[in-house]
Amino acid sequence: MLVKTYGCALYGIDAHLITVETDISAGINFSLVGLPDSAVKESQHRIEAALNNNGYRIPGKKITINMAPADLRKEGSAYDLTLAAGILAASGQIQTETINDYVIMGELSLDGGLQPLKGVLSIAVRAWEEGFKGIILPEANAQEAAVVEGLNVYGAQNLEQVVEFLQAPQSMAPTQIDPATEFAQVSNSDLLDFGDVKGQEGIKRALEIAAAGGHNVLLVGPPGAGKTMLAKRLPGILPPMELPEALETTKIHSVAGKLKRGLVTERPFRSPHHTISDVALVGGGTNPQPGEISLAHNGVLFLDELPEFKRAVLEVMRQPLEDRQVSISRARISVDFPASFMLVASMNPCPCGFYNHPEKDCMCAPGIVQRYLNRISGPLLDRIDLHVEVTPVNFDELSDERSGEPSATIRKRVVVARKVQAQRYRELTGTYANAQISSKGLRQWCQPDADGLQLLKMAMEKLGLSARAYDRILKVARTIADLDGSTAVESRHIGEAIQYRTLDRANWAG
């Protein structure tokens, strides 16, 4: 008897439908074909124990299982339940006419329990696109999959519940959640607040501009000046996530096995250690997995102590910073991971940290400062929109009992500026902010007035800025104008934007 069951294979953050054909005929053999990896092949032993411990058995006949399409690699233990259901139906141990209506996925324990899976949201989306009536999966993943509207999601604790459902579908109710309700219940109380920061009004202004336009930021200053503290408060002023952003971010975190609850409703903040490898940062591996820059998609990637990262690691970010996605190619497959993130980096001005400090002397030998700064390449530095000098806070500001401007107030201004941008770029696909404007868009929306153009020309000549820096200044100026409520980019907007490009390495190193 031939029975077909259905599962899904993950490639990148997308799922591909896998048809599992189970044929049982005369003889004694167990053959699993269709390019399975070792974990899939080992499923025979898990399935056999799970069936025996639940009153079923693997029939002593010739069992041939084909996982189609056969040219796609099948990896992991998530097909255990798919294979087990096919064996039970093909051997006549269960009678069901509905097994073809569902995508069935789950890892089996030896006692028949079901273990959580990765990438469930992507699998649920594929099941809905393929027109399946529903999906059967471990109960721990049901909330995540139920985000997909129009798809019945059945979460089971063990094999026995799955068998009971396949024979009597009314025995289990589908899991239902309302994504809009989850969004309404999101609380930002856990986010750090700018109101706790003493002084540093200029840095807060720069971060507000960065948040309003989605710009990259580099904070340069001595130890203890507040660089890390300020960066960690940036998510609190970013606009709330929209549902499409939340779904895409959730898919990435689910595929990477980093999902902690059903739906990611807050913008990610990723802060990898400086010893990270290039593969861990951008993604990859034999079975390509998303890296830190994709986990920061729609959020913030914070690189503390930027010069301490390996140069090769930093250089691989250059293409994702421009294209906002990572393309990973292997011999058998190529995958794309989204990587639209805000890069926030911090660094000391020199190895000892006190170069150009108003009160402390730098202890670095001649030439050491320049070598330290040269760890960051010019092309990477050019892709960072705002270069901000963070100076130490004086005693009077630290001892001031008054609270600073809270994040909620700053966020309101950022949201208003983002709404202006959404209206301006409404005809463009994707989530657009000023940092994403194309060259054509620069000519259309970012042209300064005559005084602003002259000011920009003088800055280009004096500072020796590149063409990319020219574009970045215009984008930042457009954001400043949006925060100012101005439809035109004026000279004062250009002037403020130029201030954030004056910290070149020649100036830092004297």
TAUR-V501114 format. One record per residue. RES is the residue in one small letter. SS is DSSP state (H for helix, E for strand, C for the rest). PHI is phi as a letter, one per 30 degrees, with the letter a starting at -180 (* if undefined). Layout:
[[RES & SS & PHI] [RES & SS & PHI]]
//
This chain:
[[m & C & *] [l & E & c] [v & E & b] [k & E & c] [t & E & b] [y & E & b] [g & E & b] [c & E & b] [a & E & c] [l & E & c] [y & E & b] [g & C & i] [i & C & c] [d & E & c] [a & E & c] [h & E & c] [l & E & d] [i & E & c] [t & E & c] [v & E & c] [e & E & c] [t & E & c] [d & E & b] [i & E & b] [s & E & b] [a & C & d] [g & C & k] [i & C & b] [n & E & a] [f & E & b] [s & E & b] [l & E & b] [v & E & b] [g & C & j] [l & C & i] [p & E & d] [d & C & d] [s & H & d] [a & H & d] [v & H & d] [k & H & d] [e & C & d] [s & H & d] [q & H & e] [h & H & d] [r & H & d] [i & H & d] [e & H & d] [a & H & d] [a & H & d] [l & H & d] [n & H & d] [n & C & d] [n & C & b] [g & C & i] [y & C & c] [r & C & a] [i & C & d] [p & C & d] [g & C & d] [k & C & b] [k & E & d] [i & E & c] [t & E & c] [i & E & b] [n & E & c] [m & E & c] [a & E & c] [p & C & d] [a & C & d] [d & C & c] [l & C & c] [r & C & d] [k & E & c] [e & C & b] [g & C & j] [s & C & c] [a & C & d] [y & C & c] [d & H & e] [l & H & d] [t & H & d] [l & H & d] [a & H & d] [a & H & d] [g & H & d] [i & H & d] [l & H & d] [a & H & d] [a & H & d] [s & C & d] [g & C & i] [q & C & d] [i & C & b] [q & C & c] [t & C & b] [e & C & c] [t & C & c] [i & H & d] [n & H & d] [d & H & d] [y & E & b] [v & E & d] [i & E & c] [m & C & b] [g & C & l] [e & E & c] [l & E & c] [s & C & d] [l & C & d] [d & C & c] [g & C & j] [g & E & d] [l & E & c] [q & E & c] [p & C & d] [l & C & c] [k & C & c] [g & C & i] [v & H & d] [l & H & d] [s & H & d] [i & H & d] [a & H & d] [v & H & d] [r & H & d] [a & H & d] [w & H & d] [e & H & d] [e & C & d] [g & C & i] [f & C & d] [k & C & d] [g & E & a] [i & E & b] [i & E & c] [l & E & a] [p & E & e] [e & H & e] [a & H & d] [n & H & c] [a & H & d] [q & H & d] [e & H & d] [a & H & d] [a & C & d] [v & C & d] [v & C & d] [e & C & d] [g & C & i] [l & C & b] [n & E & d] [v & E & c] [y & E & c] [g & E & c] [a & E & c] [q & C & d] [n & E & a] [l & H & d] [e & H & d] [q & H & d] [v & H & d] [v & H & d] [e & H & d] [f & H & d] [l & H & d] [q & H & d] [a & C & b] [p & H & e] [q & H & d] [s & H & d] [m & C & b] [a & C & c] [p & C & d] [t & C & d] [q & C & b] [i & C & b] [d & C & c] [p & H & e] [a & H & d] [t & H & d] [e & H & d] [f & H & d] [a & H & d] [q & C & c] [v & C & d] [s & C & c] [n & C & c] [s & C & d] [d & C & d] [l & C & d] [l & C & d] [d & C & c] [f & H & d] [g & H & d] [d & H & d] [v & C & d] [k & C & d] [g & C & i] [q & C & h] [e & H & d] [g & H & d] [i & H & d] [k & H & d] [r & H & d] [a & H & d] [l & H & d] [e & H & d] [i & H & d] [a & H & d] [a & H & d] [a & H & d] [g & H & c] [g & C & i] [h & C & d] [n & C & d] [v & E & b] [l & E & b] [l & E & c] [v & E & b] [g & E & a] [p & C & d] [p & C & e] [g & C & i] [a & C & d] [g & C & j] [k & H & d] [t & H & d] [m & H & e] [l & H & d] [a & H & d] [k & H & d] [r & C & c] [l & H & d] [p & H & e] [g & H & d] [i & H & c] [l & C & d] [p & C & d] [p & C & e] [m & C & d] [e & C & d] [l & H & e] [p & H & e] [e & H & d] [a & H & d] [l & H & d] [e & H & d] [t & H & d] [t & H & d] [k & H & e] [i & H & d] [h & H & d] [s & H & d] [v & H & d] [a & C & d] [g & C & i] [k & C & c] [l & C & d] [k & C & c] [r & C & a] [g & C & d] [l & C & b] [v & C & d] [t & C & c] [e & C & c] [r & C & d] [p & C & d] [f & E & b] [r & E & c] [s & C & b] [p & C & d] [h & C & d] [h & C & d] [t & C & d] [i & C & d] [s & C & d] [d & H & d] [v & H & d] [a & H & d] [l & H & d] [v & H & c] [g & E & j] [g & E & k] [g & C & j] [t & C & e] [n & C & c] [p & C & e] [q & E & b] [p & E & d] [g & C & c] [e & H & d] [i & H & d] [s & H & d] [l & H & d] [a & C & c] [h & C & e] [n & C & i] [g & C & b] [v & E & b] [l & E & c] [f & E & c] [l & E & c] [d & C & d] [e & C & h] [l & H & e] [p & H & d] [e & H & d] [f & C & d] [k & C & d] [r & H & e] [a & H & d] [v & H & d] [l & H & d] [e & H & d] [v & C & d] [m & H & d] [r & H & d] [q & H & d] [p & H & d] [l & H & d] [e & H & d] [d & H & d] [r & C & i] [q & E & a] [v & E & c] [s & E & c] [i & E & c] [s & E & c] [r & C & b] [a & C & e] [r & C & c] [i & C & a] [s & E & b] [v & E & b] [d & E & c] [f & E & c] [p & E & d] [a & C & a] [s & C & c] [f & C & b] [m & E & c] [l & E & c] [v & E & b] [a & E & b] [s & E & b] [m & E & a] [n & C & d] [p & C & d] [c & C & a] [p & C & e] [c & C & d] [g & C & j] [f & C & c] [y & C & d] [n & C & i] [h & C & d] [p & C & d] [e & C & b] [k & C & c] [d & C & d] [c & C & d] [m & C & c] [c & C & d] [a & C & d] [p & C & e] [g & C & i] [i & H & d] [v & H & d] [q & H & d] [r & H & d] [y & H & d] [l & H & d] [n & C & d] [r & C & d] [i & C & c] [s & C & d] [g & H & e] [p & H & e] [l & H & d] [l & H & d] [d & H & d] [r & C & d] [i & C & c] [d & C & d] [l & E & c] [h & E & c] [v & E & b] [e & E & d] [v & E & c] [t & C & c] [p & C & d] [v & C & d] [n & C & d] [f & H & d] [d & H & d] [e & H & d] [l & H & d] [s & C & d] [d & C & d] [e & C & d] [r & C & d] [s & C & d] [g & C & d] [e & C & d] [p & C & d] [s & H & d] [a & H & d] [t & H & d] [i & H & d] [r & H & d] [k & H & d] [r & H & d] [v & H & d] [v & H & d] [v & H & d] [a & H & d] [r & H & d] [k & H & d] [v & H & d] [q & H & d] [a & H & d] [q & H & d] [r & H & d] [y & C & c] [r & C & d] [e & C & d] [l & C & c] [t & C & d] [g & C & i] [t & C & d] [y & C & c] [a & C & b] [n & H & d] [a & H & d] [q & H & c] [i & C & d] [s & C & d] [s & H & d] [k & H & d] [g & H & d] [l & H & e] [r & H & d] [q & H & d] [w & H & c] [c & C & c] [q & C & d] [p & E & d] [d & C & d] [a & H & d] [d & H & d] [g & H & d] [l & H & d] [q & H & d] [l & H & d] [l & H & d] [k & H & d] [m & H & d] [a & H & d] [m & H & d] [e & H & d] [k & H & d] [l & H & c] [g & C & i] [l & C & d] [s & C & d] [a & H & d] [r & H & d] [a & H & d] [y & H & e] [d & H & d] [r & H & d] [i & H & d] [l & H & d] [k & H & d] [v & H & d] [a & H & d] [r & H & d] [t & H & d] [i & H & d] [a & H & d] [d & H & d] [l & H & d] [d & H & d] [g & C & i] [s & C & c] [t & C & d] [a & C & c] [v & E & c] [e & C & c] [s & H & d] [r & H & d] [h & H & d] [i & H & d] [g & H & d] [e & H & d] [a & H & d] [i & H & d] [q & H & e] [y & C & d] [r & C & b] [t & C & c] [l & C & c] [d & C & d] [r & H & d] [a & H & d] [n & H & d] [w & H & d] [a & C & d] [g & C & i]]
//
